[in-house]
Each structure stands twice: as structure tokens, then as C-alpha cells.
Amino acid sequence: MHYLLFYEKVADYAEREPALQAAHLAHVMSAVERGELQLGGPLVDPMDGANVLLFRCDSAAFAEAFAAADPYVKNGIVNQWHVRAWQTVVGSGAACPLTVTHRAPA
């Protein structure tokens, strides 16, 4: 199953991030190396401190534990976060691929 972790950062995140960026990136790369974190990054237009991270794992607990241990969360740069299950059905990495029978037009 896929899970989306949504982050909302505080207004002054840009000033506060540099001191914690190396620890945050080490945390991120550890989850990537374990195969749990698939994609992640900031939302743009507007660039307002919102981020989305895509996990592929057995339960939401992996994404929740990731957030709880993230230096950005622990130090108040991310002030709100939540996890949503995402039932992916199409695409090469879909967790629950559709079985579709294609028929030629009569």
C-alpha cells in the first residue's frame, strides 16, 4: 500500500532549517535505503513550506514513525503533519493494480 505524509512548516522555516538540514536528510535517506520512502519534496506554486512524502509499506505506522522521529518535527519546523492511505491502481508502481481487459471496437 502507498501512504502520503503531508508536512506543513512554520512561517520562519527557511531561517530555521539550515541548522537541522543534515540530520533531516540523514533521516530521509535512511528511509529511502530501507525501501519505505519512494518520493518526497516540496509543493510549489505557491512555495509555502508544504511537503509531501510517498511511502510504500505495510501500514501507516511506518510513515507516522518517520514523522515522529524527523528532526524537523521534533524541533518544531514542521508544526502539522498527517498521513493518508493512497490506493494506487494504475502505473508501473501501483500497489493494487487494476486488471483491465481491452477489447477492440466492434
Contact map, one row per residue, 1 for C-alpha under 8 A:
1110000000000000000000000000000000000000000000000000000111100000000000000000000000001111000000110000000000
1111000000000000000000000000000000000000000000000000011110000000000000000000000000001111000000100000000000
1111100000000000000000000000000000000000000000000000011110110010000000000000000000111100000000000000000000
0111110000000000000000000000000000000000000000000001111000000010000000000000000000111100000000000000000000
0011111000000000000000000000000000000000000000000001111000000011001000000000000011110000000000000000000000
0001111100000000000000000000000000000000000000000111100000000000000000000000000011100000000000000000000000
0000111110000000000000000000000000000000000000001111000000000000000000000000011111000000000000000000000000
0000011111000000000000000000000000000000000000001110000000000000000000000000011110000000000000000000000000
0000001111101000000000000000000000000000000000011100000000000000000000000000111100000000000000000000000000
0000000111111000000000000000000000000000000000001000000000000000000000000001111000000000000000000000000000
0000000011111000000000000000000000000000000000001000000000000000000000000000000000000000000000000000000000
0000000001111111000000000000000000000000000000000000000000000000000000000000000000000000000000000000000000
0000000011111111100000000000000000000000000000001000000000000000000000000000100000000000000000000000000000
0000000000011111110000000000000000000000000000000000000000000000000000000000000000000000000000000000000000
0000000000011111110000000000000000000000000000000000000000000000000000000000000000000000000000000000000000
0000000000011111111100000000000000000000000000000000000000000000000000000000100000000000000000000000000000
0000000000001111111110000000000000000000000000000000000000000000000000010000100000000000000000000000000000
0000000000000111111111000000000000000000000000000000000000000000000000000000000000000000000000000000000000
0000000000000001111111000000000000000000000000000000000000000000000000000000000000000000000000000000000000
0000000000000001111111110000000000000000000000000000000000000000000000110000000000000000000000000000000000
0000000000000000111111111000000000000000000000000000000000000000000000000000000000000000000000000000000000
0000000000000000011111111100000000000000000000000000000000000000000000000000000000000000000000000000000000
0000000000000000000111111110000000000000000000000000000000000000000000100000000000000000000000000000000000
0000000000000000000111111111000000000000000000000000000000000000000001110000000000000000000000000000000000
0000000000000000000011111111100000000000000000000000000000000000000000000000000000000000000000000000000000
0000000000000000000001111111110000000000000000000000000000000000000000000000000000000000000000000000000000
0000000000000000000000111111111000000000000000000000000000000000000001100000000000000000000000000000000000
0000000000000000000000011111111100001000000000000000000000000000000000000000000000000000000000000000000000
0000000000000000000000001111111110000000000000000000000000000000000000000000000000000000000000000000000000
0000000000000000000000000111111111000000000000000000000000000000000000000000000000000000000000000000000000
0000000000000000000000000011111111111000000000000000000000000000010000000000000000000000000000000000000000
0000000000000000000000000001111111111100000000000000000000000000000000000000000000000000000000000000000000
0000000000000000000000000000111111110000000000000000000000000000000000000000000000000000000000000000000000
0000000000000000000000000000011111111000000000000000000000000000000000000000000000000000000000000000000000
0000000000000000000000000000001111111100000000000000000100000000000000000000000000000000000000000000000000
0000000000000000000000000000001111111100000000000000001110000100000000000000000000000000000000000000000000
0000000000000000000000000001001101111111000000000000111100000000000000000000000000000000000000000000000000
0000000000000000000000000000000100111111000000000000111100000000000000000000000000000000000000000000000000
0000000000000000000000000000000000001111100000000000111000000000000000000000000000000000000000000000000000
0000000000000000000000000000000000001111110000000011110000000000000000000000000000000000000000000000000000
0000000000000000000000000000000000000011111000000011100000000000000000000000000000000000000000000000000000
0000000000000000000000000000000000000001111100101111000000000000000000000000000000000000000000000000000000
0000000000000000000000000000000000000000111111111111000000000000000000000000000000000000000000000000000000
0000000000000000000000000000000000000000011111110000000000000000000000000000000000000000000000000000000000
0000000000000000000000000000000000000000001111100000000000000000000000000000000000000000000000000000000000
0000000000000000000000000000000000000000001111110000000000000000000000000000000000000000000000000000000000
0000000000000000000000000000000000000000011111111100000000000000000000000000000000000000000000000000000000
0000000010000000000000000000000000000000001101111100000000000000000000000000000000000000000000000000000000
0000001111101000000000000000000000000000011000111110000000000000000000000000000000000000000000000000000000
0000011110000000000000000000000000000000011000111111000000000000000000000000000000000000000000000000000000
0000011100000000000000000000000000000001111000001111100000000000000000000000000000000000000000000000000000
0001111000000000000000000000000000000001111000000111110000000000000000000000000000000000000000000000000000
0001110000000000000000000000000000001111100000000011111000000000000000000000000000000000000000000000000000
0111100000000000000000000000000000001111000000000001111100000000000000000000000000000000000000000000000000
0111100000000000000000000000000000011110000000000000111110000010000000000000000000000000000000000000000000
1110000000000000000000000000000000111100000000000000011111000000000000000000000000000000000000000000000000
1110000000000000000000000000000000010000000000000000001111110100000000000000000000000000000000000000000000
1000000000000000000000000000000000000000000000000000000111110100000000000000000000000000000000000000000000
1010000000000000000000000000000000000000000000000000000011111100000000000000000000000000000000000000000000
0010000000000000000000000000000000000000000000000000000011111111000000000000000000111000000000000000000000
0000000000000000000000000000000000000000000000000000000000111111100000000000000000000000000000000000000000
0000000000000000000000000000000000010000000000000000000011111111110000000000000000000000000000000000000000
0011100000000000000000000000000000000000000000000000001000011111111000000000000000100000000000000000000000
0000100000000000000000000000000000000000000000000000000000011111111100000000000001100000000000000000000000
0000000000000000000000000000000000000000000000000000000000001111111110000000000000000000000000000000000000
0000000000000000000000000000001000000000000000000000000000000111111111000000000000000000000000000000000000
0000100000000000000000000000000000000000000000000000000000000011111111001000000010000000000000000000000000
0000000000000000000000000000000000000000000000000000000000000001111111001100000000000000000000000000000000
0000000000000000000000000000000000000000000000000000000000000000111111101100000000000000000000000000000000
0000000000000000000000010010000000000000000000000000000000000000011111111100000000000000000000000000000000
0000000000000000000100110010000000000000000000000000000000000000000011111110000000000000000000000000000000
0000000000000000100100010000000000000000000000000000000000000000000001111111110000000000000000000000000000
0000000000000000000000000000000000000000000000000000000000000000001111111111111000000000000000000000000000
0000000000000000000000000000000000000000000000000000000000000000000111111111100000000000000000000000000000
0000000000000000000000000000000000000000000000000000000000000000000000111111110000000000000000000000000000
0000000001000000000000000000000000000000000000000000000000000000000000011111111000000000000000000000000000
0000000011001001100000000000000000000000000000000000000000000000000000011111111000000000000000000000000000
0000001111000000000000000000000000000000000000000000000000000000000000011011111110000000000000000000000000
0000001111000000000000000000000000000000000000000000000000000000000000001001111110000000000000000000000000
0000001110000000000000000000000000000000000000000000000000000000000000000000011111000000000000000000000000
0000111100000000000000000000000000000000000000000000000000000000001000000000011111100000000000000000000000
0000111000000000000000000000000000000000000000000000000000000001000000000000000111110000000000000000000000
0011110000000000000000000000000000000000000000000000000000010011000000000000000011111000000000000000000000
0011100000000000000000000000000000000000000000000000000000010000000000000000000001111100000000000000000000
1111000000000000000000000000000000000000000000000000000000010000000000000000000000111110000000000000000000
1111000000000000000000000000000000000000000000000000000000000000000000000000000000011111000000000000000000
1100000000000000000000000000000000000000000000000000000000000000000000000000000000001111100000110000000000
1100000000000000000000000000000000000000000000000000000000000000000000000000000000000111110001111000000000
0000000000000000000000000000000000000000000000000000000000000000000000000000000000000011111001111100000000
0000000000000000000000000000000000000000000000000000000000000000000000000000000000000001111111011100000000
0000000000000000000000000000000000000000000000000000000000000000000000000000000000000000111111001000000000
0000000000000000000000000000000000000000000000000000000000000000000000000000000000000000011111000000000000
0000000000000000000000000000000000000000000000000000000000000000000000000000000000000000011111100000000000
0000000000000000000000000000000000000000000000000000000000000000000000000000000000000001111111111000000000
1100000000000000000000000000000000000000000000000000000000000000000000000000000000000011100011111000000000
1000000000000000000000000000000000000000000000000000000000000000000000000000000000000011110001111100000000
0000000000000000000000000000000000000000000000000000000000000000000000000000000000000001111001111110000000
0000000000000000000000000000000000000000000000000000000000000000000000000000000000000000110000011111000000
0000000000000000000000000000000000000000000000000000000000000000000000000000000000000000000000001111100000
0000000000000000000000000000000000000000000000000000000000000000000000000000000000000000000000000111110000
0000000000000000000000000000000000000000000000000000000000000000000000000000000000000000000000000011111000
0000000000000000000000000000000000000000000000000000000000000000000000000000000000000000000000000001111100
0000000000000000000000000000000000000000000000000000000000000000000000000000000000000000000000000000111110
0000000000000000000000000000000000000000000000000000000000000000000000000000000000000000000000000000011111
0000000000000000000000000000000000000000000000000000000000000000000000000000000000000000000000000000001111
0000000000000000000000000000000000000000000000000000000000000000000000000000000000000000000000000000000111
